[in-house]
Amino acid sequence: MKEVKANLSPIFSIVFDDNKRIMRILKGVADRLSPVLNVKFEGTTNKIWRISDKALIAELSRAIRNKKALIADGHHRYEVALEFREEMKRRRKRQPADASDYVMMYFATSDKTGLTILPTHRMVEGISGASFRNKMAEVKRFFDIIYAGNRKKMFSLMKSKGRHAIGVYLGGKDYFCLVLKRADAGSLIKSKYSIYWRNLDVVVLHNLIFEKVFGIKGKAAENAVCFTRDPKVAFDWVGERKDRAAFFLNPPALEDIKNIVSRRERMPHKTTYFYPKPPSGLVVNRLE
């Protein structure tokens, strides 16, 4: 921001548009006008419309005025923007507001037809098929273990079982689905965070499997666990060595995310991936 004097990438936020008022306004614009930009990037078509009608802008402002926005992606950009604003204030010694008092933000509505939440899967160094089998009795303290035999059945089981169903791949034909024996994981996990946070599948995985069963936590977890949104990457990675395992997650529900952030709690690291995202540089917000 200091170098280019601009925001190049917007903070990604979500607003709940329960009566679809916001979407009706925007769809009306898209139906009447041609986009000012239409570009394909990494397989996704991005279109931009410009609204210059002051009455329409006022209507849109009223529709969004009292809503709370959840930061889905860009927490660090937001924190940096606050620091940048304070630095600019010190430089100008509390002069009237200028562009540094604002930051570019992208609003997506909660409409499920336009917003997809994807999970981030875990790849773990140091867990082999043999070590997993040695720990099965401990795993069974918390989970029912279902042998799947192939990736298609594993994902099908995860989808049908829903919440607290975790896929595991250990190489070869070792595909499993772990299903938590309790509907509520809250009492199994000690944390200062809310029951909604403790019931996230990623929290269940890290606390009950990685920490309690395999003793992977703290610095050891940072070194052993890596992340991917692409299941194929995880399958290929496990296939390269015998001491590797991949754990697959269902995406968290938007309602759970809302319940967590409304309590001013942050989602755990690498929990969600919101799609689609506008590419950096698609819109630039100049700060001078």
N, C-alpha and C positions, 0 to 999 in steps of 0.2 A: 504493500500500500504506500509506503514511503517512496519507493522508487518510481512506480508508475502513476501514483496519485489517482488511483481508481480501484473500484471493486471489479474484479474480473469474473468472479463466480458467486452466484447468489447463495445465501443461506436457504436451505430447503426446509420449509415449514408446512404443517398441515392445519387446516381449519375445518371445523365440523359444520357442514352445510346441510343440516337436517331437512330443511324444507326445499333444498335445491334452488334457492333464490339466486345465489351467486352464479351457479352453473347456467341457469336460464338466461341471465344477463349476458354472460360470455358466449354462450351458444348462439344467442341472437346476433351478436357481432360477427361471429365466425360464419354464420349462414348468409349474412348480407354483404360482407366485405371479403376481398381477396387478401391473403396474407402478404405482409411486406417482406417476409423472408421464408423460404421453403428449402431446407437443406437436409440431406441425409448424412448421418454420422454413426458409424459402428452399427449399421443395420436398423437404426431408428430414424424416422422422419421427424424433423423438428420444424414447426411452423410458428410464426409470430405475427400477431395482428396488432395494429396500433389503434388505440381508442383516443380520439381527439374531441369527441362530443362532450362538452362540459356537463350537460344534464345527465348523461349516462355515467360519467365519472362520479358525479355526486351520488347517483343511485347506488353505484357499486360501493362507494365509501360508506354509505348508510348501512348497506347490507353486511359489511364486515366490521363496522366500527366497534361493537361491543364483544366481539369474539376473541377468544384466546387462541394464540398460535402455538403449536407444539414444534419445537425444533427437532426435525427428523434427522437432518444431516447438516453439519456446519457449526457445531458447538464451539470449536476452536476459532473459526472465522468470526463468530459473534464475540467471543472474549477478546480477540485481537482488535476488533472494531471498537470495543469499549476502551481498550488501552490507547488506541490511536486517537480516539476522541479526547481523552484526558490530556494526552500529550499536546494536541493541537490547542486545547484550552489554555494550557500553561504557556504556550508560545504566544498566543494572542491576548493573554491576560484577561480572560473572560470578556472578550468582545462579543457582539451579537452572534447568534447561531449561524453556522455555515454548513457546508456539505459534509464535513467530518462528523457532524452530529447525527448523521443518518447512515444506514447501511442497506445495501441491496438485498432484498428477500424475495424468494419465490414461494408463492402460496399454492399448495395443492389442496383440493377439497377431499373430504372423507368418502366420496363416492367410490364404491368398490370397482366400478367399471373403468375408472381412470387412474387407479392407484394400486400397485401391486407391492406387497411386502414379501421379500425373499429372505430365507434364512442364510446364516453363515455357518458352514460346517467346520468341524475340528479334525485336524490331522495330528496324530500323537506319536512321537518318537519314543521307543522304549516299551511299548506294549505289543507283544507277539501273540499269535494264536495260542501257543503253549502257556504263556503267562496269564492270558485271559481265562483259559480253562482251569488253571490252578486257583484262580480267584472266583470261580463261578459260585461257590457256596456263599461267599461274601456278597456277590452281586445279587444272589437270590434272596438276601435279607430284605432288599428293597424292591427288586424287580422280578416280574415273570419274564423268562427268557424264551423267545419263540425262534426256532430255527427257520430261516427263510429259504436258503439254498441258492437264490439268485437276486440280483439287484431289483428287478421289476417287482418281485413278490415282497421284498423288504420295504420298498417305497409304498406299495399297496397296503401293507400292514400298518405302516406308520400313518398313512392317511386315514384308514378305517378306524384305528384306535384313537387317533386325535391327540389330545393333550397328554403330555408326559409319555409319549412313545418316541423312542430314540433308536435309530438304525446304527448297526455296527458292521464294519467290514474288516476282516482279519487276513484277507488274502485267499486265493483259490476259490472254493465254494463256501467259504465261511461267512455267510451273511446272516445276521440276527436282527431281531427287533426286541428291544427291552421296553417293557411296559410297567410303569410304576404301580405297585400294589395298592397305593392309596390315591384317592382322588385329590386329596389336599396334601401337598408336600411341606406345608408351612411348619409343622411341628418337628420335622426331620432336619430342618436347616436353621442353625443359629445365626441370626443376623439382626442388625438394628433396622433393616429395611422392612417395608410393608409386606403383608401376606401376598399381595399381587406380584411383587418383585420376587419373593421366595418361591412362587409357583411357576416362574418362567422355566421353560425346558432347559435353557442354557445354564441357569443356576442349579437346577436339579443335576444336570450332567457334571458340572464342575465340582459341586459339593459332594454328591453321593458316589459318583464313579471315580473321578480323578483324585479327589482328596481322601475320602474315607476308604475306598477299596484299594487304590493304587498308590496312595500317599504322594500324589503329584500336586504340589501347591507352591505358592510363593515364587521364588526365583526359578525353582525347578520347572514350574509350569510355564513360565515365560520362555525357557529354553526348549521345552519339549513340545509345546503346542503351537501349531501354526494354522492358518485359516484359509478357506476358499469358499467362494459362492458356487463354484462349478463342481458338481459331483464327480464328473469324469476325471478332473484333476486329482481328486482324492483317491479314486480307484487306482489310477495309474501310479500315484505316489506310493501307495501301500504295496503294489505289485513289484516295486523295485527292490525291496528288502524285507527280511522276515520279521524284524522287530518294530513293525509299524502297524498302526490301526487307524481307521477313520470312523468318526462318529457323525451321524447325520441327524439334522433337526428339522422339525416342522416350523414354519414361520409363526411368530407370535401374533395373536389377534390384535387388531387395532384398538379394541376396547380395553385390553389389558395394558397396552402402551399408554392409553389415555389415563387409566386409573393410576398408573405409576407416576407419570410426569405431572399429573395434577396434584400429587403429594410432594412435588419438587424433588423427586428422586430421579437419578439418571439411569438409563438403561445400561446393563452391563456391556463391557467392551465387546465389539464385534457381534452384536446380537441380530441386527436387522440390516437389510439393504433395500432401500425404497426405489422403486422403478415406476415410470421412467424419470431420469434426471436430465436437466438441461446441460449441455456441454459448457465448459468454461469458455468465456469470451463470446458467447452467443449474444448477450447483452452486456454492455460495459457501463458502469456508473462512475462518471468522472467526479473526482473530489476537489477539483479546483477549476 
